[in-house]
Amino acid sequence: MSTPAIFQLVPDVQSYDWGKLGSESKAAQFAGAIDGFRVDEEKPYAELWMGTHPSLPSHLASSPKTTLSAHLAAHHELVGERVRARFGAEGLPFLFKVLAIRKALSIQAHPDKTLAQKLHKERPDVYKDDNHKPEMAIALTAFRGFCGFRPLPQIALYLTAVPEFSALIPTSPTSSFTASPSSTTLRAVFGALMDADPALVKEQLAALVARYSKGDGLKEEEKEVRDLVLELNEQYPGDVGVFCTFVLNVVQLKEGEAVFLKANDPHAYISGDIIECMATSDNVVRAGLTPKLRDVPTLTSMLTYTTDPPSKQLLPPASFAPSSTSSTSSPKTVLYDPPISEFSVARTSLSPNEVEVHGVVDGPSVWIFTSGSGKLGGEEVRKVGEVWFVGAGQEVELRAGEDGWVGWRAFVEVGDE
């Protein structure tokens, strides 16, 4: 039996402690499109999930007890044969989210496929699936986050300039690193930091916070990180993750800028609101800035220890051709296209009553509309935050209403091998 190719979804919200409170949260604002949703101003709303992940699956608005994954399993044509052949699962190969970050998330990394399979086999209670989790973050508001290791000379400079940091690293790895900075010697330094005695960490962090709070006689390189160190210690007192300020890049994004986080790269979101897309997985290896389970041996052994400046972590948006027959790109839509096969994200911004036609995509899409109203393939989108599914093989006309329209489209399309 045939089924509509375009239909509304009901997403759901995760209420983690680090989320923004009440209506300050973009996740809560967009969840306001869900029938019956009411914001509790004292409650943190961290993530809005859109997809088929079993931890928090989306449902059909027309049939609230039916999950999107169950519906797609019954209607393979909505996913498309090439996507199903490539990724195998009945659901989507990506998970689409909105995050609203009030407090820093944990120092973490996501395993590649080989390690994910090993971790899931050995510790299925902790690592609940066997998939990798590359992810992309696109700023909705000003955003800060740790992303990858600082350039080696910067880390060496902080080892010399910050006595409380160097006090946590034994003489041997410090000497080796300063004499010959490399990924190998960085691994020894980072491993020593994350394995440092908790009592010594608290002692040295207390001394660092006292010195930074006073603010006198700080070196220029310390002035750049002083406020962040104090902020993180206020959120996670005595946590070794605060010292990661001296080894990890701090990436700052303006609205519309993006960063791509590869497997086995350390990162931690610090503040802001973002659109996030990732491979469908919930595997996280944590080691700092968290009350949750820490797996320091796995984290320190899995990282690549590649180093780059913050600018190298960014993923510039590309031009987007509305259809395969278009000879020119559209100024209304930009494409965020990371170097993986599971997902891409497009952002379309239309002026009042403007129209854009997106050609056929040979795979499924999930849309969220973050401002305005209009029509999606003839279907009325009335509220900010509405989430819609578009099946494989559909041309889609976007028609903005009187106040314009901004929509984000996560999609997958398998190209020729």
N, C-alpha and C positions, 0 to 999 in steps of 0.2 A: 504494500500500500504506500502511495506517495505521501510525502510529508513536506511542509513548507521549508524552503531553504534559508529563510531569514526569520528569526524569531527572538523574542526577548528572553534574557536570562535573569535569574535571581542569584547574585553573588552572596558572599558571607564575609563576616568581619572577625579577625583575630584580635583579642584584647590583651596583648603583652604589656608588661610594665613599662617598657621604653617608649610606648606610643604617646602621641599628643593627647591631651585631655579634651573630652567633650567635643564641642563644635569647632574647636581650633584645629581638629584633625581633618585633613582632606579625606581620609578613609571614612570618617563618620559623615562628613558632608555629602560624599557621593553615595554612601549607604542610605542617605535620606530618600533616595529614589525607590527603595524597597518598601512595599506596602507593609504598614504596621511597625516600621522601625522608628524608635524613639531614642534620642540622644540623652545619655546620662552625663551631665557636665563634670562629674567627679571620676568618670571611668576613662581609662586610656584606650584609644582606638588606634591600633598599630598598623594593621594590614587589611586591605580589601582583596579577597582572593576571587579570581575569575578563571575557571577551568575545570578540569576533571580529576585533580589530585584527590585521592580517597580521604585524605585528612580533613578536607573542607571543600567538597564538590559543589559546583553550581547546579541549580535546578532550573527547570523550565517554568517561566512565568505562567504559561497556559496550563501547566500541570505540576503544581508545586511539590508533589511527592516524587516526581520523576527526575532523577539526576541526569545531567548532560551526558555523562559517560554511558549510562544505560540507553539513552536515546540514540547516541551515536553507534552503539553496538547493534542496535536494531535497524539502523539506517546507514549502512556503510558508504552510500553515495555522498553523504554530507562531509565525510573526511576525504574521500577520493582514493582511488586504487593505488596511485603512486605513493601517496603518503602512508597508507596502510602497509604497503609492501616494504617501504623503507624502515618504518619505525615499529611495526608489528602490533602495538597495543591498540585496544579498541578506543581509547581516549585520545586526547590531544598530546602531542610531544612537547608542548610548552605550558607553562603556568604564568598567567598575567596577573599583576598585582598593582595596587597603590599603597605606598608606605608613607606614614606620617611619624617622623622621628623626633622625639623630645629628649631622650637620653641616648648615649652611645650604645650601639649593639656590641656584641662580643667580638674580640679579636678572633678571626676565624678564617677557614679556607674550605673549599669544597673539593672532594676527591675527583680524579679523572675516572673513566669507566672501569679501568682495570682495578684500581684501588677500591672503588665503590663496590664492586662485586666481591672482593676479598673481605672488606669490612662487613658487608651485609651477611656473608656466609658465617663469619666468625662471631659477630655481635649483632644479631638481628634485632635485639631489644633496643639498641642504641641507634644503629644505622639501618633504617627501616625499608630501604629499597636499594637496588643495585645499579642505579643510574648515576651519571655524572650531573653536575649542576652549574655549568657556565651561566652567567647572568649579566644583564645589562641594566643600568640605572640611568634614567633621564629625568632631569630636574624639572619639577613643577614650580618650585620656589628655590631660593638660594639654598645650596646644599654643601655640606662638608663631609668628608669621609677619609679614612685611611685607605690607601690603595697601593699595594706593592711596596717593595723596599726602596728607601732613599738611595740616591747615588752613593757609591762607596766613600768618596771623599767627605760627604756630609756626615755619614755615620762615624767615620774616624775623627772628625772635628768634634762631634758631641762626646765621644769617648774621652777626648782630651779636656774638653771645656766643662763637663758636668761631673764633678767628683762623685756625686751620689749614684750616678749611672755606672761609672767605671768601678765603683766599689762592689757592684754585684757580679762583675765578670772576673774570673780568676786571671792571674798574671799571664799564664801560658796562651790562652786564646786571644787575650788583648794584645800581647806582644806579636803574635803571629799575624793578627789582622792589621795592626798599624804598620808592620814591616812589609807586608804583602797583601793588600786588600784584594779579595777575590770572593767568588761565590762559596768556595770551600771554607775559607777562614770566616766569612760572614755566618755560615751555618754554625760554626763552633761558638761564635759570640752570641747569636740568637738563642741557640740551645742552652747556653749557660745562663742567659737572662731568664728564660722561661722556667728553668729548673732551679733558680736561685732559692735559697732557704727563705720561707715565708716570713720568719721573724726578722731576717736581715732586710728583706724587701720593705716591710713596714717601717723599720728603723730609718732606712735611707730615704724612703718616700716622705716620712715625717720631716726629716731634715731638709729635703728639697722643697717641700711645700712651705716650710717656715722661711726659708731663704727667698723663695719666689714671692711669698706674701709680703715680705719686707721690701723687696724690689731694689735694694741698693747694690751697686757694684756688679750688676749682671753684664755678662758679655753680650755682644750684639746678637750672636746666634741664639743665645738663651732668650732674649727679648722676643724673638719671633714665636717662641713656643710657650712662653710663660703662662699666658691666659688659658691655653688649652690644657696644660698640665694641671692647673688649679681647677678647671672645670671638670676634668675627668676624675680627679681625686675626690671632688665633692660628690660626684655621682657614684663612684666605686672606691671608697676610702681604703687605702692600704693595698690596692690591687696592683699586681705586677704589670698589668696591661697599660697602666699609666706611663710606664717607661718606654712603651712601644712608640711614643711620640718621637723618640730620638732615633728610631730605626725605620719607621714607615713614612711614606709620603702622605702629606695632607693635601688632598685634592679638593678644590673649591669649584663648584659648578654654578653658573647662572641659569636662569630658566631656559630650557630648550637644549642645554648642553648635556652630553652623555659620557658615560664611562663604561667600558666593557671589562668584566672580571673573569679572567680565564680560570680554569681548574688549577688547583695547587698554588694559587696566589693569595697571600694574606691580605685581609681587608677588614674594615669595620665602618659602618655608617655612623656618623656623629650627630648630624642634625639636618633637618629640612624635610620637604615632601617630594616624593619621586614616583614616577611610573617605573615599574620593574618588570622585566620579563626574563624567564629562565627555562632551562630544560626541566621537565616534570620530575622533580626530586625534592626531597626535604633533608638531604644529607648535609650535615654541618659538623665540622671538626673544630672545637673551640679550645681556647687556651688562656683567655684573659678578658677582663671587663665583663664578667658574668657570674651569677650565682649558680648557673647550670653546670652540668657535668663537663669537666675539662679533660681533654685527651692530649696532653702535652707531647708524649712520645710520638703519637701518630702525626700531629701537626708539624713538629720540627723535622720529622723524617720525610714528609710528603712535599714540602715546599720546594720550588724551583730555585729560589735565591737569585733570581735575575733582578737587576737594579736598573731603574730609569728615573728621570725627572718626572714630576707630575704631568707635564704636558704630553708625555708619551702614553699616559694612561687613557687619554680622551679618545672618544670615537666620534669624529665629525659626521654630521648628517650629510647624506648624499641627495642628489636630485632624484626625482621620482617620475617615471613615465606613467601617466594614467592608464595606458593600455599598450598592448604589444604592437599596435599599429601606429602609435604616436611617434612623430618625428622629433618632438620637443618635450622637455620635461615640464612639469606643472609647478608654478611658483606657489601654489596653494598647499602642496603636499611635499613633505620631506621624508626621507627614508633613513632609518637607523638599521644598518645591515652588518651585524657582527660576523666574524669569520667562522661561523658554525652553521649547521644545517637545520637545527630545530626551530628557529624562529627569526623573524625580522619584525620591526615595528615602524609604522608610518604615522605621521601626524598631519592631519588636514585642518586648515584654518580657513573658514569661509566668511566673507563679509555678508551683511544682511541680504537675503534673497539670492545669493550666489549659488551656482550649480557646478558640481564637479562629477565626472563619471570615471569610476575605476573599472578597468577592464577585468577580464576573467583571471582569477587566481586559481591554480590547480591544487588547492588545498583549503583547509578551513581557516576561518578568521574569527577573532573576538574583538568587538568594538566597545570602548567606553567613551561617553561624551562628557567633557569636563566644563563646557560652558555653552549656553544658548540652547536652541531647539531646532527641529527641522524634520526632514524625512530621509529615511534610509531605505533605498529600494522601494519607495512607496509606503513604507511603514512609518507611522507617526512616532517621533521621539520627542516627548513632551518635557521631561525633567532632566536637569543636570544630574549626572551620575548613572543614567540608564546604561545597561550593558546588553549588547545584542550579539547574536551568533549569525555568521554568514557561511553557508555551506560552500564546498568546493565547486568550481566551475561557474560561478555567478558573476555577471557584470552588475555593478552596483552604482546607482545614481544617488549622489548626496545633494540634498537641496536644503540650504539654510533658511531659517525663519527670519522674522523681523529683527532679531537681535544678534544675528550671526551664529556661528557654530564652531566648536573645536572638538575634534574627535581623534582618538588614538586607536590604531588598528594593529593588533598582534596577529601574525599569520605565518603559515609555513607553506612552502612550495618547493617541491623536489625538482631540481633541474636535471638536465641530461648529464649522465656520468661521463 
